[in-house]
Amino acid sequence: MTTATGSRGTSAVTTPSAAPSTSPSSSASPSSAQSPATPPGGRGRLDWRIRFGILALVWGFSFLFIKVGTDAFAPLYVSLGRMAFGTAVLVAVLVWKRERLPRSGRTWAHLMVAAFFLNALPFSLFAYAELTISSTLAGICNATSPLWGMVLAVVAASDDRPTRQRVAGLGLGFVGVLIVLGAWEGFSGQDPAGTVMALVASLSYAVGWQYVRRTISGTGDSHLAMSGAQLLLGTAQLAVVTPLFAPAPDSFPVLPVLAVVALGALGTGVAFLLQYAMVAEVGPTTAMMVTYFIPVIATAAGVAILGEHLSWNTPVGALVVLAGAALTQSRPRGRSAA
């Protein structure tokens, strides 16, 4: 949580994740526009593995937090709260480090577009989707970001031309989606509108990363400054739209409030900081592997904590989706995957 990432609090300068999002997955998920230097005296091997596991847990649980939040609040208010708390974390770190936000008007204009496609739109779509679909299905839909990234690479005729292996991964991934949805049964038991919204949210990450890759790489601003600016803009977008299209909360139950706070502060703010540090230490290729753990954790959390029903085709289809996504990230030998 693409993010997501899904679920992800992704930013224009991090390595793809997932989204609950940020989700590291492809050029669809943060394919780092700038590559941070490895800090001297980097942390030990055990340390980054622990942080890797924490990041996977936070993004995997983001879908559960969304589900709990929408039990009490309108989806747009869940997304606005998520953005606001995530932004607060990054701004606090910016102040602590005494870093400045970008100064270029052109950079801010591009970040406005990035904030819409990488934060405001997918966060809101996932929140609306979870009104009618399970957090488990939402987490699996989030894992399709690399597949959408491949589709855009073909359509846009980008310089990242697909190989046969990657095209095969694309086909395999979408077969996995059909298995998850139970296509042979006419998609019975799944809400079509909610499922489409979750898939479009994942597509939005892919569109956003294609845009970022082409417009704001190499600006000279730090990852932290760019990401802080992006989240500020995304928060502003939702602050304008939400009161116009969603009823204001009339009560604030403790559990949904805590879920929204965790979704923003942990799933968007802290998760970005963890991912940024990992990219700097072990590189984007290793860091982006967290994407493949997110649907597994989202599924486990949804079944164990929320009591969501799990048919055999859901985990089987999810494994097929992840296998396809992994193939789409393969590169010819001798070529960097960063």
C-alpha positions in Angstrom: 0.0 0.0 0.0 1.3 1.2 -3.9 1.8 1.3 -2.3 0.2 1.0 -2.0 1.1 1.7 -2.1 -1.9 0.3 -2.3 -2.1 1.0 0.7 1.1 2.7 0.2 2.1 6.2 1.1 4.2 6.4 -2.0 6.0 9.4 -3.2 7.5 10.7 -6.4 11.0 9.8 -5.5 10.9 6.6 -3.6 11.3 3.1 -5.0 8.1 1.4 -5.9 6.3 -0.2 -3.1 3.2 -0.8 -2.6 0.9 1.0 -2.1 -1.9 0.5 0.5 0.1 2.6 -2.5 4.1 4.7 -2.0 3.6 0.5 -3.7 8.2 -0.8 -5.0 6.8 -2.6 -7.9 7.6 -1.3 -11.3 7.8 1.9 -12.9 4.3 1.8 -11.7 5.4 1.9 -8.1 8.1 4.2 -7.1 10.8 3.7 -9.5 13.2 6.1 -8.0 13.5 9.2 -9.9 16.7 9.9 -8.0 18.9 7.3 -6.5 20.1 8.1 -3.0 23.7 7.4 -2.1 24.3 4.6 0.4 25.1 6.3 3.7 28.5 5.6 5.3 28.6 3.2 8.1 25.3 1.6 6.9 23.3 -0.5 9.3 23.9 -4.2 9.7 22.2 -6.9 7.6 19.9 -7.9 10.4 18.7 -4.3 10.8 17.5 -3.9 7.3 15.8 -7.2 7.3 13.8 -6.2 10.4 12.9 -2.9 8.8 11.9 -4.8 5.6 9.5 -6.9 7.7 8.1 -3.9 9.5 7.4 -2.2 6.2 5.7 -5.3 4.8 3.5 -5.5 7.9 2.6 -1.8 7.9 1.6 -1.8 4.2 -0.1 -5.2 4.5 -2.2 -4.0 7.5 -3.1 -0.8 5.7 -6.0 -2.5 4.0 -7.3 -3.6 7.3 -7.0 0.0 8.6 -8.9 1.2 5.6 -11.7 -1.3 6.2 -12.0 -0.3 9.9 -11.8 3.4 9.1 -14.7 3.2 6.6 -16.9 1.5 9.2 -17.3 5.0 10.8 -16.2 7.6 8.3 -16.9 8.4 4.6 -14.1 7.1 2.3 -12.9 10.6 1.4 -12.5 11.5 5.1 -10.5 8.3 5.6 -8.2 9.3 2.7 -8.0 12.9 3.9 -7.0 11.7 7.4 -4.5 9.3 6.0 -2.9 12.1 4.0 -2.9 14.6 6.8 -1.3 12.3 9.4 1.3 11.0 6.8 2.1 14.6 5.8 2.5 15.5 9.5 5.2 12.8 9.9 7.2 13.9 6.9 6.9 17.6 7.7 8.1 17.0 11.2 11.2 15.1 9.8 11.8 17.9 7.3 11.8 20.5 10.2 14.0 18.3 12.3 16.5 17.9 9.5 16.2 21.5 8.5 15.5 20.6 4.9 13.7 23.0 2.5 10.8 22.1 0.2 11.4 22.4 -3.5 11.5 26.0 -4.8 10.9 25.5 -8.5 7.3 26.3 -9.7 7.7 23.7 -12.4 8.6 21.0 -9.9 5.5 21.9 -7.7 3.3 21.7 -10.8 4.5 18.2 -11.7 4.2 17.2 -8.0 0.6 18.3 -8.1 -0.1 15.8 -10.8 2.0 13.1 -9.1 0.1 13.7 -5.8 -3.2 13.1 -7.6 -2.3 9.9 -9.3 -0.1 8.5 -6.6 -2.0 9.5 -3.5 -5.3 11.3 -3.6 -6.9 9.2 -6.3 -5.7 5.7 -5.4 -6.1 6.2 -1.7 -9.7 7.4 -2.2 -10.5 4.6 -4.7 -9.3 1.9 -2.3 -11.3 3.4 0.5 -14.5 3.4 -1.6 -13.7 -0.1 -2.9 -13.5 -1.5 0.6 -17.1 -0.5 1.3 -18.1 -3.5 -0.8 -15.1 -5.8 -1.2 -12.9 -7.4 1.4 -9.6 -6.0 2.6 -8.1 -9.2 1.3 -9.3 -8.6 -2.3 -8.2 -5.0 -2.1 -4.7 -6.1 -1.1 -4.5 -8.5 -4.0 -5.7 -5.9 -6.5 -2.9 -3.6 -5.2 -0.4 -6.2 -6.3 -1.4 -5.7 -10.0 0.5 -2.4 -10.2 3.5 -3.9 -12.0 1.1 -5.5 -14.5 -0.5 -2.2 -15.3 3.0 -0.7 -15.5 3.8 -3.3 -18.2 0.6 -2.4 -20.1 1.6 1.3 -20.1 5.1 0.5 -21.2 3.7 -1.2 -24.3 1.0 1.4 -25.0 3.3 4.4 -24.5 6.2 2.7 -26.5 8.6 3.7 -23.8 12.3 3.1 -23.8 11.7 0.2 -21.3 10.6 -2.3 -24.0 9.1 -5.5 -22.8 10.8 -8.8 -23.3 9.0 -12.1 -24.1 9.4 -13.1 -20.5 7.9 -9.9 -19.2 5.0 -10.1 -21.6 4.4 -13.7 -20.4 4.4 -12.3 -16.8 1.7 -9.8 -17.8 -0.5 -12.5 -19.2 0.1 -14.8 -16.2 -0.7 -11.9 -13.8 -4.1 -11.2 -15.4 -4.9 -14.9 -15.4 -4.2 -14.8 -11.7 -6.7 -11.9 -11.3 -9.4 -13.9 -13.1 -8.7 -16.8 -10.7 -9.0 -14.6 -7.7 -12.3 -13.2 -8.9 -13.6 -16.7 -9.8 -14.2 -15.9 -13.5 -15.5 -19.4 -14.2 -18.4 -18.8 -11.8 -19.3 -15.5 -13.4 -17.5 -13.5 -10.7 -20.2 -14.5 -8.2 -19.7 -13.3 -4.7 -17.5 -10.3 -5.8 -18.8 -6.8 -6.1 -17.9 -5.6 -9.7 -17.9 -1.9 -8.9 -15.7 -2.3 -5.8 -13.3 -4.6 -7.6 -13.0 -2.2 -10.6 -12.3 0.7 -8.2 -9.5 -1.3 -6.5 -8.0 -2.2 -9.9 -8.2 1.3 -11.2 -6.5 2.5 -8.0 -3.6 0.1 -8.8 -3.6 1.4 -12.4 -3.4 5.0 -11.0 -0.1 4.1 -9.3 1.2 2.9 -12.7 0.1 6.1 -14.5 1.7 8.2 -11.7 5.0 6.5 -11.9 5.1 6.8 -15.7 4.5 10.5 -15.3 7.1 11.0 -12.5 9.7 9.1 -14.5 9.2 11.4 -17.5 8.9 14.7 -15.7 10.7 15.2 -12.4 13.7 12.9 -12.2 17.0 14.7 -11.4 15.5 17.9 -10.0 18.3 18.2 -7.4 15.9 18.3 -4.5 16.1 15.6 -1.8 13.8 12.6 -1.7 12.4 13.8 1.6 11.7 17.3 0.4 10.0 16.1 -2.8 7.9 13.6 -0.9 6.9 16.1 1.7 5.8 18.5 -1.0 3.9 15.8 -2.8 2.0 14.8 0.3 1.2 18.4 1.2 -0.3 18.9 -2.3 -2.3 15.6 -2.0 -3.6 16.7 1.4 -4.7 20.0 -0.1 -6.4 18.4 -3.0 -8.5 16.1 -0.7 -9.1 19.0 1.8 -10.8 20.9 -1.0 -12.8 18.0 -2.4 -13.9 16.0 0.7 -16.2 18.6 2.3 -18.0 19.0 -1.0 -18.7 15.3 -1.7 -18.8 13.5 1.6 -20.8 14.0 4.8 -18.8 15.3 7.7 -18.3 12.8 10.6 -20.9 13.3 13.4 -19.0 11.0 15.9 -15.4 9.8 16.3 -15.4 6.2 17.6 -12.0 5.3 19.1 -11.2 2.2 17.0 -11.8 3.8 13.5 -10.0 7.0 14.6 -6.9 4.9 15.7 -7.1 3.0 12.4 -7.0 6.2 10.3 -4.2 7.6 12.5 -2.2 4.4 12.0 -3.0 4.3 8.2 -1.6 7.8 7.8 1.2 8.1 10.4 2.5 4.5 9.9 1.2 3.4 6.5 2.1 6.6 4.7 4.6 8.7 6.8 6.8 6.2 8.7 6.5 3.6 5.9 8.0 6.1 3.5 10.9 6.9 5.8 11.6 3.1 6.3 11.6 2.5 2.5 13.8 5.5 1.8 16.4 4.3 4.3 16.2 0.8 2.8 16.7 2.0 -0.8 19.7 4.0 0.3 21.2 1.0 2.1 20.4 -2.1 0.0 19.2 -0.6 -3.3 15.8 -0.3 -5.0 15.8 -3.9 -6.4 15.9 -5.5 -3.0 13.7 -2.8 -1.4 11.0 -3.3 -3.9 10.6 -7.0 -3.0 8.4 -5.8 -0.1 5.6 -5.5 -2.7 5.3 -9.3 -3.0 4.6 -9.7 0.8 1.9 -7.1 1.0 -1.0 -9.2 -0.3 0.0 -12.1 1.8 -0.1 -10.0 5.0 -3.3 -8.3 3.9 -4.9 -11.7 3.4 -3.7 -13.0 6.7 -4.9 -9.9 8.6 -8.3 -9.8 6.8 -9.0 -13.5 7.6 -7.6 -13.6 11.1 -8.7 -10.3 12.5 -11.7 -9.3 10.4 -13.0 -12.8 9.8 -13.2 -12.4 6.1 -14.1 -15.5 4.1 -11.2 -17.1 2.1 -12.0 -19.5 -0.8 -9.2 -21.7 -2.3 -9.1 -19.5 -5.5 -8.1 -16.4 -3.6 -4.6 -17.5 -2.3 -4.0 -19.5 -5.5 -4.9 -16.6 -7.7 -2.8 -14.3 -5.6 0.3 -16.5 -6.0 -0.3 -16.5 -9.8 -0.6 -12.6 -9.7 2.6 -12.3 -7.7 4.5 -14.7 -10.1 3.3 -12.7 -13.0 4.3 -9.4 -11.3 7.8 -10.8 -10.6 8.2 -11.8 -14.2 7.3 -8.3 -15.4 10.1 -6.9 -13.3 12.8 -9.2 -14.9 15.5 -7.5 -16.9 17.9 -8.7 -19.6 21.2 -9.8 -18.2 23.7 -7.0 -17.8 21.0 -4.4 -17.5 20.3 -2.7 -14.2 17.0 -3.3 -12.6 17.2 -0.1 -10.6 
